[in-house]
Amino acid sequence: MLNDGKCEALQAVNETGFVLQELVLYLATHPSCGFGLARYQQAVQAYQEAMDAYVSQFGPLRADQAKSCGCWQWVESPWPWELED
């Protein structure tokens, strides 16, 4: 089982990412919907906050989030699918 809030943080990233993707699809067919555009902006912010919270506590989820400190450390952490249940 994931510990120290890791599971919850990853769930927040997944949920906000899902909402963001659904709004992108909605806006593809309703490009002038003011409500949809406002929700999209909120979803972008929520996703970024969830992603930032995860990365700051548990490390990168994407290669572009890996910080360089003299060596490539992206592969040193377990991949998301390698985490224990």
Biotite code that builds the C-alpha atoms (Angstrom):
import biotite.structure as struc

atoms = struc.array([
    struc.Atom([0.000, 0.000, 0.000], chain_id="A", res_id=1, res_name="MET", atom_name="CA", element="C"),
    struc.Atom([1.243, 3.478, -0.787], chain_id="A", res_id=2, res_name="LEU", atom_name="CA", element="C"),
    struc.Atom([2.021, 5.509, 2.295], chain_id="A", res_id=3, res_name="ASN", atom_name="CA", element="C"),
    struc.Atom([2.400, 9.085, 3.469], chain_id="A", res_id=4, res_name="ASP", atom_name="CA", element="C"),
    struc.Atom([-0.400, 10.406, 1.254], chain_id="A", res_id=5, res_name="GLY", atom_name="CA", element="C"),
    struc.Atom([1.195, 9.250, -1.995], chain_id="A", res_id=6, res_name="LYS", atom_name="CA", element="C"),
    struc.Atom([-1.898, 7.390, -3.140], chain_id="A", res_id=7, res_name="CYS", atom_name="CA", element="C"),
    struc.Atom([-4.135, 10.359, -2.393], chain_id="A", res_id=8, res_name="GLU", atom_name="CA", element="C"),
    struc.Atom([-1.781, 12.781, -4.157], chain_id="A", res_id=9, res_name="ALA", atom_name="CA", element="C"),
    struc.Atom([-1.628, 10.576, -7.250], chain_id="A", res_id=10, res_name="LEU", atom_name="CA", element="C"),
    struc.Atom([-5.408, 10.215, -7.183], chain_id="A", res_id=11, res_name="GLN", atom_name="CA", element="C"),
    struc.Atom([-5.752, 14.016, -7.150], chain_id="A", res_id=12, res_name="ALA", atom_name="CA", element="C"),
    struc.Atom([-3.462, 14.263, -10.198], chain_id="A", res_id=13, res_name="VAL", atom_name="CA", element="C"),
    struc.Atom([-5.482, 11.609, -12.010], chain_id="A", res_id=14, res_name="ASN", atom_name="CA", element="C"),
    struc.Atom([-8.852, 13.130, -11.143], chain_id="A", res_id=15, res_name="GLU", atom_name="CA", element="C"),
    struc.Atom([-7.934, 16.684, -12.077], chain_id="A", res_id=16, res_name="THR", atom_name="CA", element="C"),
    struc.Atom([-6.275, 15.437, -15.264], chain_id="A", res_id=17, res_name="GLY", atom_name="CA", element="C"),
    struc.Atom([-9.452, 13.569, -16.188], chain_id="A", res_id=18, res_name="PHE", atom_name="CA", element="C"),
    struc.Atom([-11.585, 16.673, -15.636], chain_id="A", res_id=19, res_name="VAL", atom_name="CA", element="C"),
    struc.Atom([-9.177, 18.732, -17.710], chain_id="A", res_id=20, res_name="LEU", atom_name="CA", element="C"),
    struc.Atom([-9.273, 16.255, -20.598], chain_id="A", res_id=21, res_name="GLN", atom_name="CA", element="C"),
    struc.Atom([-13.074, 16.080, -20.519], chain_id="A", res_id=22, res_name="GLU", atom_name="CA", element="C"),
    struc.Atom([-13.285, 19.863, -20.682], chain_id="A", res_id=23, res_name="LEU", atom_name="CA", element="C"),
    struc.Atom([-10.914, 19.896, -23.667], chain_id="A", res_id=24, res_name="VAL", atom_name="CA", element="C"),
    struc.Atom([-13.249, 17.484, -25.449], chain_id="A", res_id=25, res_name="LEU", atom_name="CA", element="C"),
    struc.Atom([-16.305, 19.525, -24.476], chain_id="A", res_id=26, res_name="TYR", atom_name="CA", element="C"),
    struc.Atom([-14.753, 22.758, -25.700], chain_id="A", res_id=27, res_name="LEU", atom_name="CA", element="C"),
    struc.Atom([-13.882, 21.121, -29.021], chain_id="A", res_id=28, res_name="ALA", atom_name="CA", element="C"),
    struc.Atom([-17.630, 21.000, -29.718], chain_id="A", res_id=29, res_name="THR", atom_name="CA", element="C"),
    struc.Atom([-18.693, 24.070, -27.703], chain_id="A", res_id=30, res_name="HIS", atom_name="CA", element="C"),
    struc.Atom([-15.853, 26.566, -28.265], chain_id="A", res_id=31, res_name="PRO", atom_name="CA", element="C"),
    struc.Atom([-17.812, 29.668, -27.244], chain_id="A", res_id=32, res_name="SER", atom_name="CA", element="C"),
    struc.Atom([-19.350, 28.297, -24.035], chain_id="A", res_id=33, res_name="CYS", atom_name="CA", element="C"),
    struc.Atom([-18.433, 30.791, -21.327], chain_id="A", res_id=34, res_name="GLY", atom_name="CA", element="C"),
    struc.Atom([-19.140, 28.357, -18.518], chain_id="A", res_id=35, res_name="PHE", atom_name="CA", element="C"),
    struc.Atom([-16.982, 25.677, -20.156], chain_id="A", res_id=36, res_name="GLY", atom_name="CA", element="C"),
    struc.Atom([-14.121, 28.120, -20.693], chain_id="A", res_id=37, res_name="LEU", atom_name="CA", element="C"),
    struc.Atom([-14.275, 29.246, -17.069], chain_id="A", res_id=38, res_name="ALA", atom_name="CA", element="C"),
    struc.Atom([-14.299, 25.633, -15.841], chain_id="A", res_id=39, res_name="ARG", atom_name="CA", element="C"),
    struc.Atom([-11.367, 24.878, -18.140], chain_id="A", res_id=40, res_name="TYR", atom_name="CA", element="C"),
    struc.Atom([-9.295, 27.649, -16.549], chain_id="A", res_id=41, res_name="GLN", atom_name="CA", element="C"),
    struc.Atom([-10.184, 26.343, -13.089], chain_id="A", res_id=42, res_name="GLN", atom_name="CA", element="C"),
    struc.Atom([-9.298, 22.798, -14.136], chain_id="A", res_id=43, res_name="ALA", atom_name="CA", element="C"),
    struc.Atom([-5.916, 23.903, -15.518], chain_id="A", res_id=44, res_name="VAL", atom_name="CA", element="C"),
    struc.Atom([-5.109, 25.552, -12.200], chain_id="A", res_id=45, res_name="GLN", atom_name="CA", element="C"),
    struc.Atom([-6.345, 22.575, -10.144], chain_id="A", res_id=46, res_name="ALA", atom_name="CA", element="C"),
    struc.Atom([-4.321, 20.136, -12.276], chain_id="A", res_id=47, res_name="TYR", atom_name="CA", element="C"),
    struc.Atom([-1.175, 22.229, -11.981], chain_id="A", res_id=48, res_name="GLN", atom_name="CA", element="C"),
    struc.Atom([-1.605, 22.502, -8.211], chain_id="A", res_id=49, res_name="GLU", atom_name="CA", element="C"),
    struc.Atom([-2.175, 18.746, -7.866], chain_id="A", res_id=50, res_name="ALA", atom_name="CA", element="C"),
    struc.Atom([0.835, 17.992, -10.066], chain_id="A", res_id=51, res_name="MET", atom_name="CA", element="C"),
    struc.Atom([3.057, 20.472, -8.193], chain_id="A", res_id=52, res_name="ASP", atom_name="CA", element="C"),
    struc.Atom([1.992, 19.012, -4.836], chain_id="A", res_id=53, res_name="ALA", atom_name="CA", element="C"),
    struc.Atom([2.797, 15.474, -5.976], chain_id="A", res_id=54, res_name="TYR", atom_name="CA", element="C"),
    struc.Atom([6.154, 16.377, -7.536], chain_id="A", res_id=55, res_name="VAL", atom_name="CA", element="C"),
    struc.Atom([7.281, 18.392, -4.520], chain_id="A", res_id=56, res_name="SER", atom_name="CA", element="C"),
    struc.Atom([6.539, 15.502, -2.145], chain_id="A", res_id=57, res_name="GLN", atom_name="CA", element="C"),
    struc.Atom([7.192, 12.354, -4.147], chain_id="A", res_id=58, res_name="PHE", atom_name="CA", element="C"),
    struc.Atom([9.223, 13.245, -7.220], chain_id="A", res_id=59, res_name="GLY", atom_name="CA", element="C"),
    struc.Atom([8.518, 13.621, -10.915], chain_id="A", res_id=60, res_name="PRO", atom_name="CA", element="C"),
    struc.Atom([5.775, 11.840, -12.814], chain_id="A", res_id=61, res_name="LEU", atom_name="CA", element="C"),
    struc.Atom([7.063, 12.997, -16.200], chain_id="A", res_id=62, res_name="ARG", atom_name="CA", element="C"),
    struc.Atom([10.599, 13.302, -17.526], chain_id="A", res_id=63, res_name="ALA", atom_name="CA", element="C"),
    struc.Atom([10.238, 17.063, -17.984], chain_id="A", res_id=64, res_name="ASP", atom_name="CA", element="C"),
    struc.Atom([9.705, 17.396, -14.223], chain_id="A", res_id=65, res_name="GLN", atom_name="CA", element="C"),
    struc.Atom([13.049, 15.811, -13.331], chain_id="A", res_id=66, res_name="ALA", atom_name="CA", element="C"),
    struc.Atom([15.499, 18.281, -11.853], chain_id="A", res_id=67, res_name="LYS", atom_name="CA", element="C"),
    struc.Atom([19.090, 18.175, -12.965], chain_id="A", res_id=68, res_name="SER", atom_name="CA", element="C"),
    struc.Atom([21.644, 18.148, -10.184], chain_id="A", res_id=69, res_name="CYS", atom_name="CA", element="C"),
    struc.Atom([24.724, 16.991, -12.031], chain_id="A", res_id=70, res_name="GLY", atom_name="CA", element="C"),
    struc.Atom([23.341, 13.598, -13.045], chain_id="A", res_id=71, res_name="CYS", atom_name="CA", element="C"),
    struc.Atom([20.173, 12.197, -14.573], chain_id="A", res_id=72, res_name="TRP", atom_name="CA", element="C"),
    struc.Atom([18.023, 10.988, -11.668], chain_id="A", res_id=73, res_name="GLN", atom_name="CA", element="C"),
    struc.Atom([14.752, 10.369, -13.528], chain_id="A", res_id=74, res_name="TRP", atom_name="CA", element="C"),
    struc.Atom([15.186, 6.585, -13.429], chain_id="A", res_id=75, res_name="VAL", atom_name="CA", element="C"),
    struc.Atom([16.188, 6.355, -9.760], chain_id="A", res_id=76, res_name="GLU", atom_name="CA", element="C"),
    struc.Atom([12.643, 6.531, -8.397], chain_id="A", res_id=77, res_name="SER", atom_name="CA", element="C"),
    struc.Atom([10.185, 3.707, -8.951], chain_id="A", res_id=78, res_name="PRO", atom_name="CA", element="C"),
    struc.Atom([7.937, 4.219, -11.953], chain_id="A", res_id=79, res_name="TRP", atom_name="CA", element="C"),
    struc.Atom([4.230, 4.729, -11.109], chain_id="A", res_id=80, res_name="PRO", atom_name="CA", element="C"),
    struc.Atom([3.382, 1.174, -12.199], chain_id="A", res_id=81, res_name="TRP", atom_name="CA", element="C"),
    struc.Atom([6.185, -0.265, -10.046], chain_id="A", res_id=82, res_name="GLU", atom_name="CA", element="C"),
    struc.Atom([4.706, 1.051, -6.809], chain_id="A", res_id=83, res_name="LEU", atom_name="CA", element="C"),
    struc.Atom([3.416, -1.477, -4.345], chain_id="A", res_id=84, res_name="GLU", atom_name="CA", element="C"),
    struc.Atom([-0.347, -1.725, -3.829], chain_id="A", res_id=85, res_name="ASP", atom_name="CA", element="C"),
])
